[in-house]
Amino acid sequence: MKKVLVVDDEPSIVTLLKYNLEAEHYQVTTAADGNSAYNEALRHKFDFIILDLMLPGMDGLEVTKRLRRADIATPIIMLTAKDSETDKIVGLELGADDYVTKPFSPREIIARLKAIERRVDDTRYRKAAVVNIGQLHIDTGSHRILMGKERLMLTPKEYELLVYLAEHAGQILSRERLLDRVWGYDYAGQTRMVDVQISHLREKIEKDPKNPDYIQTVRGFGYELEEPTDA
């Protein structure tokens, strides 16, 4: 049974989500403020976190930032009452995997969870392979990513994106293609999500993220993972 941490300070939303998630056979833990959510996520292993942006004590953005700094890679779906592109992008930049704007349907949340589940399963059960590109070592059998001898800690979305880029190394991949293959059709038109995750990957695998050796931007087309010229 998949475990979900639901974090919101509105009791009606917590009750609604808990009822519908449990009806779909998820095991639900709840929290009403950011500090409690952060502590719960540190103490217990969850498969998903549904996290409100506006919380007492510590807001959802700060919770996300601290969890990612603590190498907690659990997929996070952020809830926001603000229909602002800036708020959504900031959440993604800090490490959230997805966002849903209030008001929302519980069916939408469940659909997002199942979509993440399918993609994680597809990644987990794909044929094991080892890819070496420069100092970058990707082992899809053990889910280990190394840069030289250093193991990299990636979120599920960062891992999926890097594996897809590596499987198509040397090919120019459009943002639309990456969005479709890594996020799925539900995200059509939201190509900024690709740019945000590419930025995250560069922060983790590049010596100088502003002058990358591995993930190249092909202006007007998309991105390409290539062998560094000094490899």
C-alpha positions as CSV (number, residue, x, y, z in Angstrom):
1,M,0.0,0.0,0.0
2,K,1.4,3.4,-1.1
3,K,1.9,5.9,1.7
4,V,0.9,9.6,1.2
5,L,1.6,12.5,3.5
6,V,-1.1,15.2,3.1
7,V,-0.2,18.6,4.4
8,D,-2.8,21.4,4.5
9,D,-4.1,23.7,7.3
10,E,-7.7,23.6,5.9
11,P,-9.5,20.7,7.7
12,S,-12.0,20.4,4.9
13,I,-9.3,19.9,2.3
14,V,-7.5,17.3,4.5
15,T,-10.7,15.4,5.1
16,L,-11.6,15.5,1.4
17,L,-8.2,14.2,0.3
18,K,-7.9,11.6,3.1
19,Y,-11.3,10.1,2.3
20,N,-10.7,9.9,-1.5
21,L,-7.1,8.6,-1.2
22,E,-8.1,5.9,1.3
23,A,-10.9,4.9,-1.1
24,E,-8.2,4.3,-3.7
25,H,-6.2,2.2,-1.1
26,Y,-3.5,4.7,-0.2
27,Q,-2.4,4.9,3.4
28,V,-2.7,8.5,4.5
29,T,-0.9,10.5,7.2
30,T,-1.8,14.2,7.7
31,A,-0.2,17.3,9.0
32,A,-1.5,20.8,9.4
33,D,1.7,23.0,9.4
34,G,5.0,23.1,7.8
35,N,7.1,22.1,10.8
36,S,5.0,19.0,11.5
37,A,5.2,18.0,7.8
38,Y,9.0,18.4,7.7
39,N,9.4,16.3,10.8
40,E,7.0,13.6,9.5
41,A,8.9,13.4,6.2
42,L,12.2,13.0,8.0
43,R,11.0,10.3,10.4
44,H,8.9,8.2,8.0
45,K,9.3,7.0,4.4
46,F,6.4,8.2,2.1
47,D,5.7,7.4,-1.5
48,F,4.2,10.8,-2.1
49,I,3.8,14.2,-0.4
50,I,0.8,16.4,-1.2
51,L,1.9,19.8,0.2
52,D,0.0,23.1,0.5
53,L,2.0,26.2,-0.4
54,M,0.6,28.5,2.3
55,L,1.1,26.9,5.7
56,P,1.6,28.2,9.2
57,G,5.1,28.0,10.7
58,M,7.0,27.0,7.6
59,D,5.5,27.4,4.2
60,G,5.4,24.7,1.5
61,L,8.3,26.2,-0.4
62,E,10.6,26.1,2.7
63,V,9.5,22.6,3.5
64,T,10.3,21.5,-0.1
65,K,13.7,23.2,0.0
66,R,14.7,21.7,3.3
67,L,13.6,18.2,2.3
68,R,15.6,18.3,-0.9
69,R,18.6,19.5,1.1
70,A,18.1,16.5,3.4
71,D,18.2,14.3,0.3
72,I,14.5,13.3,0.7
73,A,13.6,12.5,-2.9
74,T,9.9,11.7,-2.3
75,P,7.8,13.1,-5.2
76,I,6.0,16.3,-4.0
77,I,2.8,17.6,-5.5
78,M,2.4,21.2,-4.4
79,L,-1.1,22.7,-3.8
80,T,-1.5,26.4,-4.4
81,A,-4.4,28.8,-4.3
82,K,-2.3,31.2,-6.3
83,D,-2.8,30.9,-10.1
84,S,0.5,32.5,-10.6
85,E,3.2,31.2,-12.9
86,T,5.8,32.6,-10.7
87,D,4.6,30.6,-7.6
88,K,4.5,27.4,-9.6
89,I,8.0,27.9,-11.1
90,V,9.5,28.7,-7.7
91,G,8.0,25.5,-6.3
92,L,9.5,23.5,-9.2
93,E,12.8,25.2,-8.8
94,L,13.0,24.2,-5.2
95,G,12.3,20.6,-6.0
96,A,8.6,20.0,-6.2
97,D,7.7,17.5,-8.9
98,D,4.2,18.8,-9.8
99,Y,1.6,21.4,-8.8
100,V,-2.2,21.6,-8.7
101,T,-4.0,24.9,-8.3
102,K,-7.0,25.2,-5.9
103,P,-9.8,24.6,-6.2
104,F,-9.2,21.1,-7.5
105,S,-10.9,17.8,-7.9
106,P,-9.7,14.8,-5.8
107,R,-9.8,12.9,-9.1
108,E,-7.1,15.2,-10.5
109,I,-4.9,14.6,-7.5
110,I,-5.3,10.8,-7.7
111,A,-4.7,11.0,-11.5
112,R,-1.4,12.9,-10.9
113,L,-0.3,10.3,-8.2
114,K,-1.0,7.4,-10.6
115,A,0.8,9.1,-13.4
116,I,3.9,9.5,-11.2
117,E,3.5,5.9,-10.1
118,R,3.4,4.7,-13.7
119,R,6.5,6.6,-14.7
120,V,8.4,5.5,-11.6
121,D,7.5,1.9,-12.4
122,D,8.4,2.3,-16.0
123,T,11.8,3.5,-14.9
124,R,12.2,0.8,-12.3
125,Y,11.4,-2.0,-14.6
126,R,13.0,-0.9,-17.8
127,K,15.8,-3.1,-19.1
128,A,18.9,-2.6,-16.9
129,A,21.7,-0.8,-18.7
130,V,24.9,1.0,-17.9
131,V,25.7,4.2,-19.7
132,N,29.0,6.0,-19.5
133,I,29.4,9.5,-20.9
134,G,32.5,11.3,-19.9
135,Q,32.8,11.0,-16.1
136,L,29.0,10.4,-15.8
137,H,28.1,6.8,-15.0
138,I,24.4,5.8,-15.1
139,D,23.3,2.3,-13.9
140,T,19.6,1.8,-14.4
141,G,19.7,-1.6,-12.8
142,S,20.8,-0.2,-9.4
143,H,19.5,3.3,-10.0
144,R,23.0,4.7,-9.2
145,I,24.3,7.8,-10.8
146,L,28.0,8.6,-10.4
147,M,30.0,11.6,-11.4
148,G,33.5,10.2,-11.3
149,K,33.5,8.4,-7.9
150,E,30.8,10.7,-6.3
151,R,27.3,9.4,-6.1
152,L,24.7,11.9,-7.1
153,M,21.4,12.2,-5.3
154,L,18.6,13.0,-7.7
155,T,14.9,13.4,-7.3
156,P,12.7,10.9,-9.2
157,K,12.0,13.5,-11.9
158,E,15.6,14.4,-12.3
159,Y,16.5,10.7,-12.5
160,E,13.9,10.1,-15.2
161,L,15.0,13.1,-17.2
162,L,18.7,12.2,-17.1
163,V,18.1,8.6,-18.0
164,Y,16.0,9.7,-21.0
165,L,18.7,12.1,-22.1
166,A,21.3,9.5,-21.7
167,E,19.3,6.9,-23.7
168,H,19.3,9.4,-26.5
169,A,22.7,10.9,-26.1
170,G,23.9,12.8,-29.1
171,Q,20.4,13.6,-30.2
172,I,18.8,17.0,-30.0
173,L,15.5,16.6,-28.0
174,S,12.8,19.2,-28.1
175,R,11.2,20.5,-24.9
176,E,7.9,19.1,-26.2
177,R,9.4,15.6,-26.7
178,L,11.0,15.6,-23.2
179,L,7.8,16.9,-21.7
180,D,5.7,14.2,-23.4
181,R,8.1,11.3,-22.6
182,V,9.1,12.2,-19.0
183,W,6.0,14.0,-17.7
184,G,3.3,12.7,-20.0
185,Y,0.5,14.1,-22.1
186,D,-1.2,15.7,-19.1
187,Y,1.4,18.4,-19.2
188,A,1.1,19.6,-22.8
189,G,2.3,23.1,-23.2
190,Q,4.1,23.4,-19.9
191,T,7.6,23.3,-21.4
192,R,9.0,25.6,-18.6
193,M,8.9,22.6,-16.4
194,V,11.6,21.0,-18.6
195,D,13.8,24.1,-18.3
196,V,13.5,24.0,-14.6
197,Q,14.5,20.3,-14.3
198,I,17.4,20.8,-16.8
199,S,18.6,23.6,-14.5
200,H,18.4,21.2,-11.5
201,L,20.4,18.5,-13.3
202,R,23.1,21.0,-14.4
203,E,23.5,22.1,-10.8
204,K,24.3,18.4,-9.9
205,I,26.3,17.1,-12.8
206,E,28.1,20.1,-14.2
207,K,31.3,21.7,-12.8
208,D,30.0,25.1,-14.0
209,P,26.2,24.9,-14.6
210,K,26.3,28.2,-16.6
211,N,28.9,26.7,-19.0
212,P,27.8,23.1,-19.1
213,D,30.0,20.3,-20.5
214,Y,27.2,17.6,-20.7
215,I,23.7,19.1,-21.2
216,Q,23.8,21.5,-24.0
217,T,21.1,24.0,-25.0
218,V,20.5,23.9,-28.8
219,R,18.9,27.3,-29.3
220,G,15.5,27.1,-31.0
221,F,15.4,23.3,-30.7
222,G,15.9,21.9,-27.2
223,Y,18.6,20.0,-25.4
224,E,21.3,17.5,-26.1
225,L,23.4,15.3,-23.7
226,E,26.8,14.9,-25.2
227,E,30.3,13.7,-24.4
228,P,32.4,16.5,-22.9
229,T,35.1,17.7,-25.3
230,D,37.8,17.3,-22.7
231,A,36.8,13.7,-21.8
